[in-house]
Structures are given as structure tokens and as C-alpha cells.
Amino acid sequence: MKLLKIVSIGAVCTFTVTMARAVHIWEDPGQWSSTAFCFNSTAPKYTANELNLEFFGSYTHPENRIEDLFKTNIRHDGTWGGGVGLNYFFLSWLGIGGDVTMNDNGREFVDQALGNLIVRIPILNSGVAPYVFGGGGRVFDPIGEWEGHVGTGIEFRVTPGCGLFVDGRYIWPRDITDRLQLRAGIRIAF
């Protein structure tokens, strides 16, 4: 009898693990909160219809030309800051997003607001997903003007609902100096 109970519990656990799928917060808030931050090697880490919120630290450095990009020294002339962003993925690999950055430069509170088209490439279910992104937006500091940008990064999902990311983008404003922005932070998927 005891052996039968153990086998039954094992079968139920095996069936539950093999049937694991991503649950979005709007489908079932209770199940999302109980599975989003728990490690499950079989649950998909990147899904379609995914909304994620990101919090990041940033470093922004003025650049004279793109050719000078690799001469950047983070100990001189740049500003540290942070920001918040919101992304929505229509497919597991294609999404749109927006973010705002606040730098510690003593001037404007919000230095830039940017919109992105994001293409990510999840590597099977490893949790690793390199991505490229580009778009445009508005720079508010030192003067208000429109800009374009392009960048690349990588995200590692520890659980289906929580990941760490690092990325970099090159920003081309119209009249002021170009900028390199490096970001690192956390993403929470809903």
C-alpha cells in the first residue's frame, strides 16, 4: 500500500513537470505568482504575449564618432544613472518596448525616453537569449531633440519570471554629441 502511494505521487509529479507551461499574470495571478519565481527546468523561459518590467543601472558616455567607441573609459566624462522600462513580446522572439533613463548629472530628472523594436533569440530552454534592438526617442538633456539608436545585449532567465540583462546602445542625436549607453538590470516577466 505504501509503495502504491509513492508510485502514485511520483507519477503525478512527473505528469505535472512534463505539462509545465508559462502562465501569464492576466491568465491566473495565483499560479503566476507561485511559478514565476520558482526554478523549473521544463517551463519555457521566453514566451509569446509576454509583458516584462525592467529596472536598470546605466552609464552614459559622450562619443565624438562611432569610430571612437572602443576608446571609451568609464572613469572619465560619463554619467551614472538608472531607469525603468516596459516591454511586450508578441512572439517569443519579437517585441516592442520603451524605457526612460535618469542620469546623475544635476540637470533634467528624465534625460531620455526611448522606444525600441526588439528581436531576441532564446537558445532552446537554457534561459540565455541574446537580442538586438533599435528605435528612436527623445533626449531631454542637455537640450530637447529627437534621436535614433541601435544596440545589442543578452538576458539570462533564472526562472520563467525573473531574469538579469546587460546591453549597450549607440545613440545618434541630431545636434548634440553622440552617446554610448551601457545598462545592466533585472527583468520581471508577467
C-alpha positions as CSV (number, residue, x, y, z in Angstrom):
1,M,0.0,0.0,0.0
2,K,2.8,2.4,0.9
3,L,4.6,1.6,-2.3
4,L,1.4,2.3,-4.3
5,K,1.1,5.8,-2.7
6,I,4.8,6.6,-3.5
7,V,4.4,5.5,-7.1
8,S,1.2,7.5,-7.5
9,I,2.7,10.6,-6.1
10,G,5.8,10.1,-8.3
11,A,3.5,9.7,-11.4
12,V,1.5,12.9,-10.6
13,C,4.8,14.9,-10.0
14,T,6.2,13.6,-13.3
15,F,3.0,14.5,-15.2
16,T,2.9,17.9,-13.6
17,V,6.5,18.7,-14.6
18,T,6.1,17.5,-18.2
19,M,3.0,19.6,-18.6
20,A,4.6,22.8,-17.3
21,R,3.9,25.9,-19.3
22,A,4.3,29.6,-18.8
23,V,1.4,31.2,-17.1
24,H,0.9,35.0,-17.6
25,I,-0.3,37.1,-14.7
26,W,-3.6,38.1,-16.5
27,E,-4.5,34.4,-17.1
28,D,-4.1,33.2,-13.5
29,P,-2.5,35.6,-10.9
30,G,-2.3,32.9,-8.2
31,Q,-0.5,30.4,-10.4
32,W,1.8,33.1,-11.9
33,S,3.0,34.2,-8.5
34,S,3.7,30.6,-7.4
35,T,5.6,29.6,-10.6
36,A,7.2,32.8,-11.9
37,F,9.9,32.9,-9.3
38,C,10.4,29.1,-8.8
39,F,13.1,27.2,-10.8
40,N,11.5,24.8,-13.2
41,S,13.8,23.3,-15.9
42,T,11.0,22.3,-18.2
43,A,8.8,25.5,-18.2
44,P,9.5,27.8,-21.1
45,K,11.6,30.8,-20.1
46,Y,10.6,33.0,-23.0
47,T,7.0,33.1,-24.3
48,A,4.7,34.9,-26.7
49,N,2.4,37.5,-25.2
50,E,4.9,38.3,-22.5
51,L,4.9,41.6,-20.7
52,N,8.1,42.5,-18.8
53,L,9.2,45.3,-16.5
54,E,12.8,46.2,-16.2
55,F,14.8,48.1,-13.7
56,F,18.4,49.0,-14.6
57,G,21.5,50.9,-13.7
58,S,23.1,52.8,-16.6
59,Y,26.3,54.5,-17.7
60,T,26.1,57.1,-20.5
61,H,29.3,58.4,-22.2
62,P,29.6,61.2,-24.9
63,E,31.1,60.0,-28.1
64,N,32.6,62.1,-30.9
65,R,32.2,59.5,-33.6
66,I,31.3,55.8,-33.7
67,E,35.0,55.1,-34.6
68,D,35.9,56.3,-31.1
69,L,33.6,53.8,-29.4
70,F,36.3,51.5,-28.2
71,K,38.4,54.3,-26.7
72,T,35.7,54.9,-24.1
73,N,37.0,55.0,-20.5
74,I,34.2,54.7,-17.8
75,R,36.3,56.7,-15.3
76,H,36.1,59.9,-17.3
77,D,33.4,62.2,-18.8
78,G,30.4,59.9,-18.4
79,T,27.4,59.9,-16.1
80,W,25.9,57.1,-14.0
81,G,22.2,56.7,-13.5
82,G,19.3,54.3,-13.8
83,G,15.9,53.8,-15.3
84,V,12.8,51.7,-15.8
85,G,11.4,50.1,-18.9
86,L,8.4,48.1,-20.1
87,N,8.5,45.6,-23.0
88,Y,5.8,43.5,-24.7
89,F,6.6,40.4,-26.8
90,F,4.1,39.5,-29.4
91,L,6.1,36.3,-30.2
92,S,8.7,34.7,-28.1
93,W,11.3,36.4,-30.3
94,L,9.7,39.7,-31.4
95,G,8.6,42.6,-29.2
96,I,8.4,46.3,-28.6
97,G,9.4,48.3,-25.6
98,G,10.1,51.7,-24.1
99,D,12.4,53.0,-21.3
100,V,13.3,56.2,-19.5
101,T,16.7,57.0,-18.1
102,M,17.6,59.3,-15.3
103,N,21.3,60.2,-15.0
104,D,23.0,61.7,-12.0
105,N,24.1,64.9,-13.8
106,G,22.2,67.5,-11.7
107,R,20.1,68.8,-14.6
108,E,16.9,67.2,-16.0
109,F,15.2,64.5,-14.0
110,V,14.5,62.3,-17.0
111,D,17.3,62.5,-19.5
112,Q,15.8,60.4,-22.3
113,A,12.7,58.4,-23.3
114,L,13.3,55.8,-25.9
115,G,11.1,53.3,-27.9
116,N,12.5,50.0,-29.2
117,L,11.8,47.2,-31.6
118,I,13.4,44.1,-30.0
119,V,14.5,40.8,-31.7
120,R,15.7,38.2,-29.2
121,I,17.0,34.7,-29.9
122,P,16.2,32.3,-27.0
123,I,18.7,29.5,-27.0
124,L,16.5,26.4,-26.5
125,N,15.3,26.5,-22.9
126,S,18.7,27.4,-21.4
127,G,17.4,30.8,-20.2
128,V,20.0,32.6,-22.3
129,A,18.7,34.9,-25.0
130,P,20.9,37.3,-27.0
131,Y,19.0,40.2,-28.5
132,V,19.3,43.2,-30.8
133,F,17.2,46.4,-30.6
134,G,16.8,49.7,-32.2
135,G,14.4,52.6,-32.4
136,G,14.1,56.3,-31.6
137,G,13.0,58.7,-28.9
138,R,13.6,62.0,-27.3
139,V,16.7,63.2,-25.5
140,F,15.9,66.0,-22.9
141,D,19.4,66.7,-21.6
142,P,21.3,69.0,-22.4
143,I,18.7,70.1,-25.0
144,G,15.5,68.5,-26.2
145,E,15.8,66.8,-29.5
146,W,14.9,63.5,-31.4
147,E,17.4,60.7,-31.7
148,G,17.9,57.2,-33.2
149,H,19.7,54.3,-31.6
150,V,20.7,50.7,-32.1
151,G,22.1,48.2,-29.6
152,T,22.6,44.6,-28.6
153,G,22.5,42.7,-25.3
154,I,22.0,39.4,-23.6
155,E,19.4,38.2,-21.0
156,F,19.6,35.2,-18.6
157,R,16.4,34.0,-17.1
158,V,16.9,32.4,-13.8
159,T,13.3,31.4,-13.6
160,P,10.4,31.9,-16.1
161,G,9.5,35.2,-14.4
162,C,12.9,36.7,-13.4
163,G,16.0,37.5,-15.5
164,L,19.2,39.5,-15.5
165,F,20.3,41.5,-18.5
166,V,23.2,43.6,-19.8
167,D,23.1,45.6,-23.0
168,G,24.6,48.6,-24.8
169,R,23.3,51.0,-27.4
170,Y,24.8,53.8,-29.5
171,I,22.6,56.9,-29.7
172,W,22.6,59.4,-32.5
173,P,21.0,62.8,-31.6
174,R,20.7,65.3,-34.3
175,D,22.6,68.3,-32.9
176,I,24.4,67.2,-29.7
177,T,27.2,64.7,-29.3
178,D,26.5,61.0,-29.9
179,R,26.3,58.8,-26.8
180,L,27.1,55.3,-25.7
181,Q,24.8,53.9,-23.1
182,L,25.5,50.7,-21.1
183,R,22.8,49.1,-19.0
184,A,22.6,46.2,-16.5
185,G,19.5,45.2,-14.5
186,I,16.7,42.9,-13.8
187,R,13.6,42.0,-15.8
188,I,10.3,40.6,-14.3
189,A,8.1,38.8,-16.8
190,F,4.3,38.8,-16.4
